[in-house]
Amino acid sequence: MNTHKIAVIAGDGIGPEVIAEGIRVLNKAAELDGNFAFEFTHFPWGCEYYKETGRMMAEDGIEQLSKFDAIFLGAVGAPGVPDHISLWELLLIIRKRFDQYINLRPVKLLEGAPCPLKDVAKEDVDMIFVRENTEGEYAGSGSWLFKGKPNEVVIQDGVFSRAGCERVIRYAYELAREQKKTLTSISKGNALNYSMVFWDQIFEEVGREYPDVKTYSYLVDAASMFMIKDPKRFEVVVTSNLFGDILTDLGAAIAGGMGLAAGANLNPERTFPSMFEPIHGSAPDIAGQGKSNPLATVWSASQMLEFFGHKEWADRLIDCIEEVLTEEKVLTPDLGGSATTSQVGDEILNKMVAGR
């Protein structure tokens, strides 16, 4: 039997609540299948750990995590800990050190999910964003000069390497070819006259190797407008770290809200562990109340299952989410219901069993 070793960083706020349901779902899939298993190891890292130790993760945290096949991350962030600390000293370190250069974010309107757009059919919102995940605008390069003085200057650099751009763009082309879908590149070449012109050039160069893939290119402001006015024009989308971060949250808003938003941070070569997470925040205002929506975590569990080659179970989890949404009997308050986090988890498990 194949056993997948998973490092669990439940994190802060509602993170432990939703991750608990994700673990139950993964274990149930393994139990029902019988041909694979999961072994979970929990790490207490996050903002509470920071308050106690001054670090978001153990000093040898990366070395510890490197022994696992994947990482399951809840949510990170808490009052009293600056956002740049909680982000840069845990999530971004993991992404960069494990070369998780592909951020894969589905923006798909499931059956029964609420959509704020008028007259939009389910099939009109079905995108997959391939976001560059380790450099670009979030490279962390820059300077802070004359700090605290009247002539204070801050420089924030974007880092776009040929290797970094090529590999994420090539991944997107391969995905579009495999799924027989169009590929759209989103940049801002008219204003960012070095980084985004370079990005556009590489998108065109790599595209010559994929004459069978129909492509489009949009400026990020136009793309934002079209995502609202005509979302069906987007299928596979590739873009930079910053634009991908912003546009996928916009995508979550039109595809049911952050409670249904999942993301995978992939090292496609599997040299290092990949990481799977619901991408909502830690929501400290509702932590511990049983109100958090675990469906995004279930979706990220689906992504993990697909990554490990269990495509049937990955698809089944999405079906289970749709069944819960369409029946409208067991939903958390953010989706208009009164069910608790664990009750929604129970309903997913019941549907997994019923679907066998």
C-alpha positions in Angstrom: 0.0 0.0 0.0 1.2 3.5 -0.9 1.4 5.7 2.2 1.5 9.5 1.6 3.4 11.3 4.4 1.8 14.7 5.0 3.1 17.5 7.2 0.1 19.4 8.7 0.5 23.1 9.7 -3.0 24.0 10.8 -2.0 27.5 11.7 -4.1 30.1 13.3 -7.7 31.2 13.8 -10.1 28.8 11.9 -7.1 27.0 10.4 -7.2 24.0 12.8 -11.0 23.7 12.4 -11.0 23.4 8.6 -7.9 21.4 8.4 -9.4 18.8 10.8 -12.2 18.3 8.3 -9.8 18.1 5.4 -7.9 15.3 7.2 -11.1 13.4 7.9 -12.0 13.6 4.1 -8.5 12.4 3.0 -8.6 9.5 5.5 -12.1 8.5 4.4 -11.0 8.5 0.7 -8.0 6.2 1.7 -10.3 4.0 3.7 -12.9 3.6 1.0 -10.3 3.0 -1.7 -8.0 0.6 0.2 -5.0 1.0 -2.0 -3.4 4.0 -0.4 -3.1 5.7 3.1 -2.2 8.9 4.7 0.2 9.5 7.6 -0.2 13.0 9.1 2.4 14.7 11.3 1.3 17.9 13.0 3.5 21.0 13.5 2.4 23.8 15.9 3.8 26.6 13.8 2.1 29.9 13.1 1.4 33.2 14.9 0.8 31.7 18.4 4.2 29.9 18.0 5.7 33.3 17.0 4.3 35.0 20.1 6.0 32.3 22.2 9.3 31.9 20.4 9.8 34.9 18.1 9.7 32.6 15.1 6.8 31.5 12.8 8.4 28.1 12.5 11.2 26.1 14.1 14.7 27.1 13.1 15.2 23.8 11.3 11.6 23.8 10.0 12.5 23.5 6.3 14.7 20.5 7.1 11.9 18.9 9.0 9.3 19.5 6.2 11.6 18.2 3.5 11.0 14.7 4.7 7.3 14.7 3.7 5.5 14.1 0.4 3.3 17.2 0.8 2.2 19.9 3.3 -1.4 20.6 4.3 -1.7 24.3 5.4 -4.6 25.8 7.2 -4.5 29.6 7.6 -1.9 31.9 9.0 -2.4 35.3 10.6 -3.5 36.7 14.0 -3.9 40.1 15.7 -0.7 41.4 17.1 1.5 39.8 14.5 2.2 42.0 11.4 1.1 40.5 8.2 4.5 40.7 6.5 5.9 38.7 9.4 3.3 35.9 9.2 3.6 35.8 5.4 7.3 36.1 4.9 8.5 33.9 7.7 6.3 30.9 7.0 4.3 30.6 3.8 6.7 32.4 1.4 9.7 30.7 2.9 8.1 27.3 2.2 7.2 28.3 -1.3 10.6 29.6 -2.2 12.8 27.0 -0.4 10.8 24.1 -1.9 10.7 25.7 -5.3 6.9 25.6 -5.4 6.9 27.7 -8.5 3.5 26.8 -9.7 0.5 28.2 -7.9 -2.6 26.4 -9.3 -5.9 28.1 -8.4 -9.2 26.8 -9.8 -11.9 29.5 -10.5 -14.8 27.3 -11.2 -18.5 28.0 -10.5 -19.8 24.8 -8.9 -23.4 23.8 -9.2 -25.3 25.5 -6.3 -22.5 28.0 -5.5 -23.6 31.6 -5.2 -22.5 34.0 -8.0 -22.9 37.8 -7.8 -22.9 38.1 -11.6 -26.2 38.5 -13.4 -27.2 35.9 -16.0 -24.0 33.9 -15.7 -24.3 30.1 -16.2 -22.2 27.6 -14.4 -20.2 26.7 -17.5 -19.3 30.4 -18.0 -17.0 30.4 -15.0 -14.5 27.6 -15.5 -10.9 28.8 -15.3 -7.6 27.5 -14.0 -5.0 30.1 -13.0 -1.3 29.2 -13.3 0.4 31.8 -11.2 4.2 32.2 -11.0 4.8 31.6 -7.3 8.5 32.2 -6.3 9.8 35.4 -7.9 8.2 38.3 -9.8 6.8 41.1 -7.6 7.1 39.0 -4.5 10.8 38.2 -4.8 11.5 40.2 -1.6 14.2 42.3 -3.3 14.7 46.0 -2.6 16.1 48.6 -0.3 14.9 50.9 2.5 17.1 54.0 2.5 17.4 56.8 5.1 14.7 55.1 7.3 12.8 57.5 9.5 14.3 60.6 7.9 12.6 63.2 5.7 14.4 61.9 2.6 13.3 58.3 3.3 13.2 56.1 0.1 11.8 52.7 -0.4 12.7 50.6 -3.5 10.7 47.4 -4.2 12.1 45.3 -7.0 10.4 42.8 -9.2 12.6 39.9 -10.3 11.7 38.2 -13.6 14.3 35.6 -14.7 14.1 33.9 -18.0 14.2 30.5 -16.3 11.4 31.5 -13.9 9.2 32.9 -16.6 9.8 30.1 -19.1 9.0 27.3 -16.7 5.7 28.7 -15.5 4.6 29.6 -19.0 5.6 26.3 -20.4 3.6 24.5 -17.6 0.5 26.6 -18.6 1.0 25.7 -22.3 1.3 22.0 -21.4 -1.9 22.2 -19.3 -3.8 24.0 -22.0 -2.7 21.4 -24.6 -3.6 18.5 -22.3 -7.1 19.9 -21.5 -7.6 21.2 -25.1 -8.3 24.7 -23.8 -7.3 28.2 -24.7 -4.4 29.9 -22.9 -4.5 33.5 -21.8 -1.5 35.5 -20.6 -2.1 38.5 -18.4 0.5 41.2 -18.0 0.9 45.0 -18.0 3.5 45.5 -20.8 2.3 49.0 -21.6 3.4 50.4 -18.2 5.9 48.0 -16.8 8.4 48.4 -19.7 11.0 45.9 -18.5 9.4 43.1 -16.5 6.1 42.7 -18.4 7.6 43.3 -21.9 10.0 40.5 -21.0 7.1 38.3 -19.9 5.1 39.0 -23.1 8.2 38.2 -25.2 8.7 34.8 -23.4 5.0 33.9 -23.7 5.3 34.4 -27.5 8.6 32.5 -27.8 7.4 29.5 -25.9 4.1 29.6 -27.8 5.9 28.8 -31.0 6.4 25.3 -29.7 2.6 24.9 -29.1 0.9 25.9 -32.4 -2.1 23.8 -31.5 -2.9 26.0 -28.4 -5.0 29.0 -29.1 -3.8 32.0 -27.1 -4.8 35.4 -26.0 -3.0 38.2 -24.2 -4.6 40.9 -22.0 -3.5 43.8 -19.9 -4.3 43.2 -16.3 -6.9 46.0 -16.0 -8.7 44.8 -19.1 -8.6 41.2 -17.8 -10.2 42.4 -14.5 -13.0 43.9 -16.4 -13.5 40.9 -18.7 -13.6 38.5 -15.7 -16.7 40.3 -14.6 -18.3 41.1 -17.9 -17.4 38.0 -19.9 -15.8 35.3 -17.7 -16.3 32.5 -20.2 -13.4 33.9 -22.4 -10.9 32.6 -19.8 -10.0 28.9 -19.6 -6.3 28.4 -18.7 -4.7 31.6 -17.5 -1.0 32.3 -16.8 0.3 35.4 -15.0 2.8 36.8 -12.6 2.9 36.5 -8.8 1.2 39.7 -8.0 -1.4 39.7 -10.7 -2.2 36.1 -10.0 -2.7 36.8 -6.3 -5.2 39.6 -7.0 -7.1 38.1 -9.9 -7.7 34.8 -8.2 -9.3 36.5 -5.3 -11.5 38.3 -7.8 -12.2 34.9 -9.3 -13.1 33.5 -5.9 -15.6 36.3 -5.4 -17.4 35.4 -8.7 -17.2 31.6 -8.0 -18.9 31.4 -4.6 -16.7 33.3 -2.2 -13.5 32.7 -0.3 -15.1 29.8 1.5 -14.8 27.8 -1.7 -11.3 29.0 -2.8 -8.5 26.4 -2.8 -4.9 26.5 -4.0 -2.0 24.2 -4.7 1.7 25.3 -4.5 3.4 22.8 -6.7 7.0 21.7 -7.3 6.1 19.8 -10.5 9.4 17.9 -10.5 8.6 16.5 -7.0 12.1 17.3 -5.9 10.6 19.0 -2.8 7.2 18.6 -1.2 4.2 20.6 -2.6 1.7 22.4 -0.4 -2.1 22.5 -0.5 -4.2 25.1 1.3 -7.6 26.8 1.4 -6.7 30.4 0.6 -9.1 32.2 2.8 -7.7 34.0 5.9 -7.5 32.9 9.5 -10.8 34.8 10.3 -10.0 35.3 14.0 -13.4 36.9 14.6 -15.2 33.5 14.1 -12.4 31.2 15.3 -13.6 28.5 17.8 -17.3 29.1 17.0 -17.8 26.3 14.5 -18.8 28.7 11.8 -16.0 28.3 9.4 -16.6 26.8 6.0 -14.5 23.7 5.4 -15.4 23.3 1.7 -12.3 25.2 0.4 -10.2 22.8 2.5 -12.1 19.9 1.0 -11.3 21.3 -2.5 -7.6 21.6 -1.6 -7.7 18.0 -0.4 -9.1 17.2 -3.9 -6.1 18.9 -5.4 -3.8 16.9 -3.2 -5.5 13.6 -4.2 -5.1 14.5 -7.9 -1.4 15.4 -7.3 -0.9 11.9 -5.9 -2.6 10.3 -8.9 -6.0 9.6 -7.3 -8.0 11.4 -9.9 -11.2 9.5 -9.3 -11.3 10.5 -5.7 -10.3 14.1 -6.5 -13.3 14.3 -8.9 -15.6 12.6 -6.4 -14.8 15.3 -3.7 -15.8 18.1 -6.1 -19.0 16.2 -6.8 -19.7 15.9 -3.1 -19.2 19.7 -2.7 -21.7 20.3 -5.5 -24.2 18.0 -3.9 -23.9 19.8 -0.5 -24.3 23.2 -2.3 -27.3 22.2 -4.4 -29.2 20.5 -1.6 -28.7 23.6 0.7 -29.4 21.5 3.8 -26.0 21.5 5.5 -24.3 24.8 4.9 -22.3 27.2 7.1 -23.5 30.8 7.8 -21.3 32.3 5.0 -23.4 30.3 2.5 -26.7 31.2 4.2 -27.0 28.1 6.4 -26.7 27.3 10.1 -24.6 24.2 10.1 -21.3 23.9 12.0 -17.9 23.2 10.4 -18.0 19.6 11.6 -21.6 19.0 10.4 -20.5 20.1 6.9 -17.6 17.7 7.2 -19.9 14.9 8.2 -22.1 15.6 5.2 -19.2 15.3 2.8 -18.2 12.0 4.4 -21.7 10.7 4.1 -21.8 11.6 0.4 -18.4 10.0 -0.2 -19.7 6.7 1.2 -23.0 7.0 -0.7 -21.2 7.6 -3.9 -19.3 4.3 -3.8 
